[in-house]
Every structure is written in C-alpha cells, then in structure tokens.
Amino acid sequence: MSEYVIRYSIIPPGVGPDDYEPADLEQREHLVDVPGEQPTKVTIHSTVQALLPPGSGVAILSVRAPGEA
C-alpha cells in the first residue's frame, strides 16, 4: 500500500453529467492508502469510490504524495 493525498469532487447519487457545474460539487481532500506501489487511475478511483455513499460518483482532481506541494 502507498499513501497519497487525493483531492476529489463528489457527484451526488442520481445526478447526471449535464445536471451540475463542477464548481458546485463538494470537494474533499484525504490521505488515502492505495493498493500497489504505483497505482493506476482505476485503482485510485475505486479506492476513493469505496469511501463514498452508494450511488455517489467521484471526479479525481489531483493525486500527490504526502509532503509534495
């Protein structure tokens, strides 16, 4: 497992891609343990998705190692 600081937007359940403005979505940033030494975008997305309520979508905004600017 590797730790990454992941910043993401939450897309509420039942909201389609034409139903929101990206700036209106709730944004969060968490330190997350991601499987693998160099995880793929799919692994990062599914790891963050597992933190959210069922039916929610996620848009990954940034991924960085702890301590990086």
VENSUL-V696512 format. One record per pair of residues at least 24 apart in sequence whose C-alpha atoms are under 7 Angstrom apart, sorted by the first residue. I is the first residue (numbers start at 1). J is the second residue. Records with the same first field share a line. If there is no record, write none. Layout:
BEGIN
I->J, J
END
This chain:
BEGIN
1->33, 34, 35, 36, 37
2->33, 34, 35, 36, 37
3->31, 32, 33, 34, 65
4->31, 32, 33, 63, 64, 65, 66
5->29, 30, 31, 32, 63, 64, 65, 66
6->30, 31, 32, 62, 63, 64
7->60, 61, 62, 63
8->58, 59, 60, 61, 62
9->58, 59, 60
10->56, 57, 58, 59
11->56, 57, 58
12->56, 57
13->55, 56, 57
END
